[in-house]
Amino acid sequence: AAPTLVVGGNKSSGASPPPRVQICRSGDGDLELSFDSPEMQEKAESMMTPAARLSLRQALGQLPAEAREAQRLALLHISNDTGATLPGQAPHMVSKKEEKASGAQVGAGRKAAKVNQSAAVSTVFNSRGLRVPPSYVSSTVHPVIEAPLQGSNRWRKCTDADSHCGVLRDLLSAQWADFRDGLDGLTQEMAESQTLLDAAMKSINDELTIINDKKTKFMEVLSGTISSINADTEETNEKDEQKRSIIHEFDRTSATYREKISDTLLTRICAVKRVRNEILSHSALTPPANVIDCDFSDWTSKTGECLNMAGQAITCDDGCPGRDPYKCGGRETMQRDIVVRPNAHGMECPRLERQRRCGQKRCPVDCVVSMWSGWSKCSKDCGGGVQVKTRSVLTKPRSGGLGCDAHQEARPCNTGSCDYDCKLEDWSKWSTCSAACGGGMTSRTRPVLVPIRGRGRCPKTDSGERMEEQRCNTHDCIGDELCSAEQDLVMLVDSSNSLGQDGFVTLRSFATALSGRYATRYLGQSAVRLGIGLFGNGRLVSMPDGTTTISPAIAVQGLTDDMVLVRKEIAAMQWQGGFTNLAQAMALADQMLTQDGRQKARSAILVLSDGRFSFKHQTAEKVQELKDKNVAIFMAPVAEFGGGQELRDLRRWASFPWQTSFQQIPGLEVLKHNEEVFAQKLVTKFCPDSFSPSLQRSKDNQKQYMRVRRGGWPNEKCAKRLQHASTGTRDDCAAAARAANAQAFGFLAEPRRSQCLLLRMDGVSREFWDAAAQNRTDVACPKGDWEDNELADTYIINPRTM
């Protein structure tokens, strides 16, 4: 049974028994206080806010085992002496008459107080700062004093005291984000439900249409179609011949009139004007500057209507073309406006109005078709057949009329199961290991070659029959690893209020250290380009239409290979102190990758945050949009605890598999003193192609040959190509080079066979070897240059072994 806690009441005659209180365990396992007095229980419940109830349960849960096993426990030891008060409580006020009547009881109370003081023990605090009595003894029951508490012990109430605006903003923005996520989720659910409803209604309507349709014979459709094709082919040939004749006549007539126009313009107008101006240039009364010729606009329709002989507006005439082209169609009045009026010395304006022939074409006749026939018999009994219905052409289109719609329509039928299982392709090659050291993941898959039919079965995409995973590169990391992958990476740095200004300084310092782990060039080829974005500046922005939106993330630096500039921009970043607008940060990264990303480079996003975010629904939508664009997403939250829902969401948003795309850093304090450790961990885990310079030098010294160019080999000025050697591995190629006294070799890895090209490179000396071993960013080709070849790599032999 739960221990019974007794709080004393008034011992005066005729008084009600003292209220009793128990610590009871509720149905959900929590500890609660239970009073035997309904009035006391109601009063306690009215004073319990959710936060107070939670604190009480936490305090009761901290009681040691021996206390919970005790049968009786005094919660309050209160003397009924008028001089004894609780800390911060007002003394009990009584009148002189009451004091005389209760003198005996006061004396008894004082004696009881002395007994309680002798039985009292010192207060003990546990590791969380909660007061825990080390032992419990029975005590004398005392009356309850219900006078209001004073000072710091009274019940807290809301006042207009100063508050932490940043924390309050975070709390309110988090609540608003939850409401907005709920709204967006419900809206999306409604849209999906509506789509399913529309699809179901369409399916039902199609089935009803199919039931009411009739059947017909396919051969009748085929013969009618062939007849229509023959007729159309004959008509097409005739039209082609007419087209060729008209085009020939048009070209001949156009050439004649172009010649006349040119003659009129150059001889009758331009030449005359030139002669006139030359003569007037010698005139003192009328020089050319005093001559203003008429200038006018082009011809335009006066009314926009074509009128026949009866004055009716027409657009076509079936009497065209006739023997007399001037007797068909109608006439249209054309006009032109004066732009510049001439003076007395200039050229006068020509006529400003004329008529031209119009509507000299046959009226178009639209196609007319019959009603649809019934549906034919299905061509297959299962597995998907075809039904056909046809209609014939009653009137063919002429003179540019609307063409005929489809003469034939088909629909699938008998799509029910023939119960075929799917067929899978062979296993693909193992993918590139996701980490260069420390343990990564590689996978291979079996895509579907032939889908299932009917009630056939097919394994799921992530089942063992279609996907296999295994660990790779399990060797330990050295600690000086650098990322040399051809990658466009956008690093998003958190500066929200929940992180705090000191936390932001730590995260900014870590971002600087992490940027130093990316190589912009390696072995003569472009490697990493880095961009920086700053988020955590979330605030509501009012729009002109009265709506509100969220402030966008800040683009600190676009994608660049200038790491000095990147570190300078990171150091200049300032703490923003807003809410965590991660969705806007993802949108900013998407914009950076779209505008400046390289076509062949891998696109990736790295998020450095405190593990919190706002607007889960918007963020999830943007993350999925980026994944659909094949953008890798890496999450590196700095959080002490890893069991929260927000961290599980970040793990889910990281790229697959999350084990190689998600890395939790256990707190800001740990990160502050171990920046290089976590920088190395993130690079080796998130970079698909990282290397250790010290380990690489060790391997090169062991093999006695070294790669100096990736994706290329030397031109003829740099090295002389000796011969092609038939080898299977790089070690065999290096042995063949030593045997031929060649200082270098090119190795071309092809899917079916590899090629080895022996090279005589006279510039390879001990000094060249040592310099290349220390810095492989862009090794110069001695006495020449390099030629690009994506499949070829160039290696040099250690001259000390030649």
Summary of the structure (lengths in Angstrom):
residues: 802
radius of gyration: 46.1
end to end distance: 89.9
largest distance: 145.3
contacts: 2228
relative contact order: 0.06
helix: 35%
strand: 22%
